[in-house]
Amino acid sequence: MFKLSRRLLIAATIATTVLPASAAETITIGQTFLTQGLDPARGSAGWALTTHGVGQNLFTVGRDGRLLGLLATGATRIDALNWRVALQTGVRFSDGTPADASAIAEGLNRVASENAVARASAGALTFKAIDAANLQVTSERPAPHMPSILAEWVFVVSRQTQAGPVFTGAWRVQGFEPDRELRLEPNPHFAGADQRPNIRIRRFTDGQSLALAAQSGELDLAFNVPGEALPRLRATSGLTVTSFPVAYQTMAWLNMQRPVLSDVRVRRAIDLAIDRRLLIAAVQAGEPASSAYARTFPFATQEPRPFDMAAAARLLDEAGWRLDGAVRRKDGQPLRLTVVAYPQRPELVTFQPVLVSEFRKLGIEVETRVVDNPQAVARDGAFDILLWAQHTAPAGDAAFFPGLFLRTGAANNFVRYSSPALDATLDRFSTAADVELRAEISLAAEKIVFADAPVAYLVTPSWHVVTSPRLRGYEPWGSDYYIIRPDLRVSR
């Protein structure tokens, strides 16, 4: 049984005293990303709505990295495929309707059936109300770690109404302009609503614009400004700059559908030719990646990825790509690659010129592109190398990332990677409840991925947050999954 004490539960009960939204102060938050929509059954909206303070899951990961209950108080395993989840009582959606087992099951069944991400860890999930305060969750594959799966960002609790979806988080949507801004007001049915401000989230197209808006006093909070802007921001009176480590990983997806990158020797050479120390110097933060996971996780490989330009050159020679002057050629054709990044993660754009310089030393011609819609590029396979940032263990478990990105046919398998050996290894997660055994499976899976090199892991980043005096008490932690939290208050 997975059970949590009352002191660990995050309050989501009805507030007794509520000020009208017009009486609340408004703070302005700047980010380089904004939800693409308000429906958690579509793409990554569930993640975005949670980070915006609107959505909630049954379970979550706390500041100390431990799994804890949010809308659930505990979970009991019935058999290999079934769990009973006990719910908090008295919870309401932001329109005032009860968030009981029936309503939660209806919303989660819709997400589970329509969003392929929901099938990453245990196949298809179905939800059924046992009574008002208990759910039965049934999985397609055995899931000994079901509470962790239910903490994955896709499983956001919502209810469909004629006016659009409603949620249970500390804020509710007041207005939404796609790609521009999201306006929030305190959810009157979440405890402490009268203590919370209205929020305006503005989307900036790049990190430099975000930093300039923070410097000019337009923002109360600027999330993830680029490292090169830090000196001038720290020198600006009244601003506080906070840097903090995150559990994200930055990585380079190598499109195996491209003829050049279909050769594993070329992919391994690219991985070996990346000097991660130079990437860190460029963004002034982070540490070299060791694997798909930050080294703070017990299931992460601990040794940093190797850098060996001579070994990379030998692999390209073996693959038939020989130096012809400053450029490698094969059958008269130059070795040419395009590296794609997106501005919502400013560090990825900063990485581009560093990678260009390193690859050119190896005799690879490189072009760069910056795109505003990386999901579309990834889905269409319109890249050679795609730089990507990903929280690889959002629920504190190793199975999520490879199940979503590396398993054969997975929803986010951008490079069409397929390995029967990896699939068989990932299948072992279905019967492994022991934490140490799950770590062992993860390490075995990572060895297979390292050998096949469909992806090169780059840097475990640190991010930078700028706050005005109105939010001087704000403390960032974890990742962008926890930007707007119920404890956010205007400083007095």
N, C-alpha and C positions, 0 to 999 in steps of 0.2 A: 504493500500500500504506500502511496505517495501522499503524505499529509503534511500540512503546514500550520504553524501556530498562528493565533489571531494577530500577534504583534507583527508578523511578517506580511500580512495582507495589506494591499494598497487600497485605501478607502475609495469606494465608489457608491456611496449611499446618498440618500436624498438630503440636500441642504435645507436647513430650517429657516434661514434668513437670506434673502437674495436681493441685491440692488438691481435696478433696471440697467440694461447694457449701457444706456446713455450716460449713467452716472459713473461708470468705470473709466479709469484712465486708459490710454492707448499707448502701447509700446510698438516700435517698428523693428522688425528683424529682417536682416538681409541674408540671402543665401544664393548660391549658384544653381540650386535645383528647386523645383516646386512640383507638387503632384500634378500628373497629367489628367487626372479625373478624380471623381469622388466615389467610384464603384470599386470595392475591394476584389471583385471577381475579375477585374481587368488589369493585367500586367502587374506592375509593382505598386499600384495605388495603396495597397494595404500597408506596405512599409512607409510610404510617404505620409499617409494619414496618421500613422502612429507617431512618427517623428514630429508631425505638426501639432500633436497634442489632442487629436480628435478621436483616434481609434484606440481600442484596447483588445488584448487577447485573453484567453482563459488563464494562461501562465505567462510569465516573463522571466527575464534574467535581471537580478538586482545589481546594485553598484559593486558588490563584492564578488560578482560572477556566479552566485548561486541561483538556482532555479527557485522561483517562488510563485505563489498564487496571485492572480490579479482579479479576474472574475470568478475563478474557481478557488475552493478551499482545500482540495485534495483530489486524489485519483486512486482507484483500486483496480488492479488487474483481475479480470474475470477468467480469461483464458488467453491463448496465444493471440487471438484476433480481436478481443473485446475488452474494453475498459469501462468502468463506471466513474464518472466525474461529478463530484459534489460542487454545487454552485453557491456563491454568496446570495443571500436573500436581500430583498429591498432595492436591488439595483434597477435603475430605469434608463431607457434611452433618452436622448436629449429632447424628444418631443413629449416626454412624460409617460410613455407606455412602459409596462413592466418588461424587463429583460429577464424573463423566466426561461426555463429549459426549452419550452416549445418554440419561443421566438428565437432563441440562440441557435437551436438545431436548424430551424428554417434558413437562417442567414448563413450558417456555416456549410450546410448542404449545398447551397447555391455556389459558394466559393469553391468548395471541393469538386463540384461537377464542372464548373466553367473555367477555372484557372489551373492550367497545367502545372504550375509551380506547387500546388497543393499535393501533387502526387510524387514529389521528389523523394521523400524519406520512407514511406510505407505503402506506396501505391494509393489507390482510391480509398478515401475515408467517407464513412456515412455517420450521421448523427441522429439520435432518436431520444425524445424526451421520455424518461422513465416516470417522473412526476415533475412537479413545478421546480424542484430544486436539484434534480439529478439528471444527467445525460448518460446515454450509452454511446460509446464511440467504437465503431467497427472498422478495422483496417483490412486492406487487400492482402498485405504481407504482415507477418508477425512484427509487432512493434513493442519490444520490452521497455522502450524509453518514450512512451506516448506523451507524458507531460512536456517533454522537451520538444516533440513535434508540434504540439499545440501552442508552443511559444514561438514557433516560426512566424515571420511577419505576415505571411499570406493569410493566416487564420484570424483575421480581425472580425470581431463581432459587429454585425450591423443589422439593420432592419430596413426593408424597402417600403417607401411611402410614395404617394402621388407627387409629393414635392421633392423626392429624391431620397437617397439613403440617409439614415440617422444612426448615430453611434453612442457609445457610453463614456467617452473620454471627458476630460476636464473642460474642454472647449467644444463649441459647435460652430458650424460654418454659417457665417453671416453673408458673405459674398465671395464669388470666385471668378477671376478672369484668367483663363488658361494662359500659361507662359508669362504672366505678369504679376498677379498678386492673389493672395488668399486672405480674407478678412474673417477674424474669429471673435466670438464673444463667449464669456463664461457659460458653461452648461449649467442651467439653474437646478438641475437634478443631480449634481455632483457636489459632495460636501465641500464647503468653503468657497462657494462661488462668489460670495460678496467680497472676498479678499483678492480676487484675481483681476488682472487688467484685460481690456480688449487687446487684440493682437492683430497687427498688419504684417504679413510676410511678403516681402518684395523679392522677386527673382531678378538676379543680375546675370548677364550673358557671359561674364568672365570674372576671374578673380581680381584683376586690377581695378575694374569698375567698382566691385564690391569694396575693395580697400579704400578707394577714393571717397566713396559715400560715407564710410565709417570715419575717415579723417575729417570730412567736412561737417560732421555732426548730424547727418541725416538719419543715422541708425542708432538704436539702443543696443543692438547686438548684431555683429557681423560674424557669420559662422564660416570657418575654414578659409581665411584669407591666405594668399600666397606668401611663401617665406621671404621673397625678395622685398615685400612691402613692410616687413616687421620693423626695420630701423626707423622709418619715418612715423609709423604708427606709435611706436614706443616713445617717440619724441614729442608727440602731440599731447598737449595738456588736457587732463580730464579723462583720457582713455586708459583702459586697463587691457593689456594683452596677456592672454593665458594660453600656454601650449600644453597639450596633454596627449599621451599615447592612446592609440585606438586599436581595436581588434580587427580592423580592416587589413586586407592585403592588396597591394597593387601588383598587376601582372600583365603579361603580354601574351595574348592568344595568337597562336601560329596556325594560319588557315591551311589545314591539311588538304583542302580541295584544290589549292593552287598547285600547279605542276612542280614548281620549285620546292615548295614546302611539303610535298608528299614524301620526300626523302627524309627519313629520320636522321640521317647524318647532317643534313643541312639544319634541321631543327635543333639538334644537339649543339651544333656549332654556334648557332645564334645564342643559345642559353649560356654557353661558355664565354662568349665574347662580351657579355654585359658586365661592366665593372660597377657593381651596386654602390660602391663607396662614392663614385662620382655622381650618381643620382641623388644620394643623400646630401652631398655637398651643394648640389644645385637647389634643393628645396630647403636646406638648412634644418632638417629634422628627420627622425626615423632611424631605423637600423636595417641592415641587409636581411632580406627574406631568407628563411631557412626552408620554407615549405608553403603549403596553402594556408597555414595557420600561424598566428603570432606565437612566438616561443613561450609565452606565458601559459598556453594551453598544454595540458599533460599529454595530449595526443599529437603534438607537433614534433616534427624532426628538428633537432637542436642545432645541427651543423649548418652554417650559412651555405648558400649555393656557391659552387666554385666559379672562379674567374681564371681562365687559362686561354689566352689569345693564341699561343702556339698550338695547343691541342685543337682549338677551333679551326685553325688554318689547315691542319692535317686532315680533319674530317671533310672539309670542303674539297681538298685535293682528292681524297678518296671518292668523293661523290662526282668527280669529273669537272669541278669548277676550278679552273687553273688561272693563276694570275697572268694577265696580259697587260703589262704596264701597271697602271694603278687599279685596274678593274678585273674582276674574275669573269671568265667567259666559259661557255660550254656550247659546243656546236655553233660557234660564232655569235651566240646570244649573250649579252651581259647579264650578270646576276643583279637584278634590280628589284627592290621591294618598296612598298609604301607603308608607312607607319601612321596609323590613325589614332587620334586622341579626341577627347571632348572637354569643353570648358567647364562643365559642372564640377569636375575634379581638377582644380588648377594645377596640381602637382603633375598630372599626366601630360599636360601641355608643356610644362617645364622640362619634363623628361625627354621630349622629342629631340631637341638639338644635341643633347648628350648622346643619345643612341645613334643619331646620324653620324656624329664624330667617331664613335667607337666602331660602328659597322664599316664606315669608309676606310678605316685603318686595315680592315680585313679584306678590302677589295669589293665591298658591296655598295652598289649605287642605291641611294635612299632618297625617297620623296616623303613629305609629310602632309597630312591633311588634318584639319580640325573640323569636327562635325557636331551639330547641335542635337542630333537624335541618334545616339549610339545604339539604342535598341534596334532601330530599323536597319542600321548598317550591319549589326551582329546577326540579325535574323536573316538578312539577305545574303550574308557571306561576302559583302562588298569590301573586302580588306585583305591585305596580306598579313599584317601584324596589327592587332587591335589592342591598345592599352586600355586597361580596365581596372576599376577599384571595386572591391567587393567585401562585405562583411561575411566571412566564410564560416563563422560559427555563431550566428545570431542567437541561437538558443543554447549555446554552450556544449554542442555535441558535434562530433566529427562527421556524421553521416550526411548532413544537409548539403554541403558544398559538392562533393563528388556525385551525389544522387541527382543534383539539379544541373550540373555542368559537364560531367565526365562520363556518366553511365550511357551506354548505347541508347540512342533515341531520346535522351533526356530533353526536357523543355528548353533548357538554355545551353545545349551542346552546340555552341556556335561553330566549332571547327569540324563537326561531324566525326569526332573521335569515336572509335569502337575497339574495345579490347575485351574479348571473352574472359581473359585472366582477371582484369579489373572488375568486370561485372560479377564474376564468381566470388571475388574477395568482398565486394560490397554486399553481396547476398548474406554474408556471415553476420552483418549487423542485425539482421532480423531475429536472430536467436541469441544475441549476446547482450545480457543485461549488466554484466560486471563492467565497471569503469575501466579497470586495467585491461580486460579483454578487448573492449572497444578501442582503447588506445593501440593495442597490438594490431588490430585489424587496420586501423588508420595508417600506421607506419608501413604495413605491408602494401597497402594501396598506394601510398606515396612512392614507394620504390618502383612500382610498375609505371606510374606516371612520369617519374624522373627519366626512366629508360626510354619511354616513347616520346617524351617532350612535346605534347600538344600545347603546352603552356609553359612560359618562363615566369617564375615568381620573382618579383623585383625588390620591393621595399615594404617593410612594416612601418606605416607612417605615424608621425605625430601631426596633429592639426593645431591650428591657431585660431583663437576666438577673441574678438575685440568687443568690449562692453563700455557703455557710457556710465556716468555716475548713477543713473536711474536703475541700473542693474548691477551695481557693484557687489552684490551678494551672490551673483550667479556663478555656479561652479559646473563647468563641463565635465562629463565623464563618459566612458564607454565608447561611444561613437555617435554618428548623426542620428541613430535610432532614439536617442534620449535628449534631443534639443529642448523641446517644449514639454516640461513635466508639470505635474500638479503642484509642485512646490515653487513654481516661478512666481515671484512677487516683485512689485516696484519698490525700490529701496527708499526709505524715508530719511 
